[in-house]
Amino acid sequence: MSIILKQVRVINPAQGMDRKCDLLIEAGTIKKIDGISAAEFKSAQVFEFENKICAPGFLDMHVHLREPGREDEETVETGCNAAAAGGFTAVACMPNTNPDIDSAEIVRFIKEKAKNHLVDVYPVAAASLGRKGEALSPMYELRDAGAVAFSDDGVAIKSAALLRHMFEYSKNFGMPIIEHCEDESLSDGAMNESFTSTILGLPAIPNVAEDIIVIRDIIMAEFTGGKIHIAHISSKNSVMFVSQAKAKGINVTAEVTPHHFTLTDESLKTFDTNFKMSPPLRSREDVDACIKGLRDGTIDCIASDHAPHSIEEKEMEFIYAPNGILGLETTLALTMGELIHKMILTLEQAIEKLSVNPRKILNLPVPEIKEGETANLTIFDPDLIWTADVSKFKSISKNSPFDKRLMTGKSIAVINKGRMFFDDRFFAI
């Protein structure tokens, strides 16, 4: 069938586009932008999207789908459903599955699982075999199978020597190393080292655990000419180091999660394990530095670090509970509420960080919104007020600290691969 998105505001920073118009979509392709005839209006399904924003489909470049190995927590399908509900038409899934994504067979397995879904899935492959930091993964084979980046996600690359070799291989095809920046010798704790950790009596992780690895990786990227991407940046000094590296022309990019620009370590006073993550929630000073980094362009993109965990695991004692929270279905709202409505970012800047920049980092084409192009779109209402309810989330797991939080901004629909998700259902267009 054909559909018309009526009087939607189309914003695509990559095209310098910001206009209100009607979009006619047929067989998954944008057929017309305005100039739609009365007959075409009559024969199409019309969606009244006035005051809604239409952007190139969002891509979350840091998602844990858990399959293979922990299908009790998430699967490729349920993760993609959560992504569509959250406003994403694509995700990059991290390699800490069981087995790890360190072979071409597992990359192809994940892509096969996702091939019929509206949401595109781009696997991030392990940088070392088994993510053990002992030997390189077969990087060329993984690239050829469809991997878009390399990471030992969950742990930092074990040694500078191994990181050097990873850069020397990956730079041959322009793919980034995505780094979980945390020195293991300093990270045997449950929360950020601060006055709050002293009061709570919890073992703590200092900011310098992150800073040391950020500095090491930046120096090695400069030495080798490699491409480094700092995952879930959280420390004020790390933001400063990335800014300085960019000023020197080093090939470094960074992402921040909504929880790291929204929450502080004072949230842990409740001992709620849904506030336990890695890197840990930091101080107000660190949060402010991340917000400043978003505003001035030091931080390139916003990623959820969607990390589903079972209820049984998260209900352990705080120090034993696993790190991580859900993020796919709350990222857009937290971006709108904490950054747009507080006038830290413009809508154009937010769309860059949710759609344009993640694709550039991963060497993926940015969807164009013009006649003849495949429709890959996110439609959202930046002003819609709603209450987060994890019991209604599409994810199998329910570990979110934002349950029952009043939110501003929500995805209305996503369109990709000739399919649309709207009104809680998928259908072909």
Secondary structure, 3 states (H helix, E strand, C coil): CEEEEEEEEEEEHHHCEEEEEEEEEECCEEEEECCCCHHHHHHCEEEECCCCEEEECEEEEEECCCCCCCCCCCCHHHHHHHHHHHCEEEEEECCCCCCCCCCHHHHHHHHHHHCCCCCEEEEEEECEHHHCCCCECCHHHHHHHCCCEEECCCCCCCCHHHHHHHHHHHHHHCCCEEECCCCHHHCCCCEECCHHHHHHCCCEECCHHHHHHHHHHHHHHHHHCCCEEECCCCCHHHHHHHHHHHHCCCCEEEEECHHHCCCCHHHHHHCCHHHCCCCCCCCHHHHHHHHHHHHHCCCCEECCCECCCCHHHHCCCHHHCCCCECCCCCHHHHHHHHHHCCCCCCHHHHHHHHHHHHHHHCCCCCCCCCCCCECCEEEEEEEEEEECCHHHCCCCCCCCCCCCCEEEEEEEEEEECCEEEECCEEEEC
